[in-house]
Every structure is written in C-alpha cells, then in structure tokens.
Amino acid sequence: MVLNLALRHDFCESRETSTRVSNCGMGAEFGITHKSEDGLSSTNLRVVRDRVGGRTQTSAMLNLQRKF
C-alpha cells in the first residue's frame, strides 16, 4: 500500500463575464494505492481539495482494476 500527500499551491483561475476575474489559491491532494499480492488487482483512491477565490472545491476519484 502506498500513501501520497501533495500540497497544491499558487495556481490561478480566470473567469470572464462582463469583466475578467482572476483568483489564486492553494489546496491538497491525498491518495492511497493498493496492489494485490498476485498483481492482478489494484485500487486507487484520490481526494483533492482546493480553495480558490473564496470557493472550496472537493473532488474524489476511485479506480478499481482487475486483470484476467
């Protein structure tokens, strides 16, 4: 099993409506990866949380793989 933690910093996003708005922020990413002993199965879970311009966004991804 492998655990990952990454800090996400200094990224910016821009939105354009009647005016252009640019915001910068930071966040964190946490992940867990596990492979079976026979190498035929793997599981990967990743959670990302970012705060940009007063908004907080959270996303999650789960990947299950089985080779046969």
CORZIZI-V520154 format. One record per pair of residues at least 24 apart in sequence whose ideal C-beta (glycine too) atoms are under 10 Angstrom apart, sorted by sequence separation. I is the first residue (numbers start at 0). J is the second residue. If there is no record, write none. Layout:
I_J + I_J
This chain:
4_28 + 5_29 + 25_49 + 26_50 + 40_64 + 41_65 + 3_28 + 4_29 + 5_30 + 24_49 + 25_50 + 26_51 + 39_64 + 40_65 + 41_66 + 3_29 + 4_30 + 24_50 + 25_51 + 39_65 + 40_66 + 2_29 + 3_30 + 24_51 + 39_66 + 40_67 + 2_30 + 3_31 + 22_50 + 23_51 + 24_52 + 38_66 + 39_67 + 1_30 + 2_31 + 3_32 + 22_51 + 23_52 + 24_53 + 26_55 + 35_64 + 37_66 + 1_31 + 2_32 + 22_52 + 24_54 + 26_56 + 28_58 + 29_59 + 30_60 + 32_62 + 34_64 + 35_65 + 0_31 + 1_32 + 2_33 + 21_52 + 22_53 + 24_55 + 26_57 + 35_66 + 0_32 + 1_33 + 20_52 + 22_54 + 24_56 + 0_33 + 1_34 + 0_34 + 12_49 + 14_52 + 10_49 + 12_51 + 3_43 + 5_45 + 7_47 + 11_51 + 12_52 + 7_48 + 10_51 + 11_52 + 0_42 + 1_43 + 3_45 + 5_47 + 7_49 + 12_54 + 7_50
